[in-house]
């Protein structure tokens, strides 16, 4: 699923409103997908469609995250427990979260805008 269906097999949708049933996924992946200003809604929607004990994998640009602890706390309040966090080189963070039952729907911490560097 993506905001734009650029090739066959990709379903176009707003990640805040996925055309999936509650608890229908064992695993979800957000790879550079939290660019929208409403990314908290994406996480809430992931909580809805991922079954209890399912996994959410997040790959994001490291420079966008002010505090890993704040991110983990925000995800915990959104119903996900961090089970692994890995920094890849100087650019990316891979975080694996397990969906838990609780979700108090608190807002997640703001992410910084993307800063692209010329190489």
Phi, psi and omega in degrees: 000143180203163179297327178233128178274093186271353179206161180302144179090351177261127180266125179281128176193161171279125183297349175278350182216074182279141180279059181229154178283157176304135176062028184271350182247144171271333182211140173232151181229127170249104179250105184054038184255356185264034182282335183292150178292342179259035184297336175300324177293327177297317181293318177299320179293322176299320178299323180292316188270343178268131181290159177303135185076002174286175188239140171241122178255128181239123173245119185219159178290126184303321184294345180278346187254115181289318185215122178295323179295320178296320177297313180297319178296317178296317178293324176298318180291338178271002175099022179231138177253130180288125178250343176199140179223124184227131173269127179253111184056216180258002192247326190236157172235133173248122179237135178245125182241144173255133179286130176247171186294315188288149175201105181267005171060028174292149178294144177276160180296148179292141174263147177289155175296157177291135176240108180266138181248143173284139180250000000 
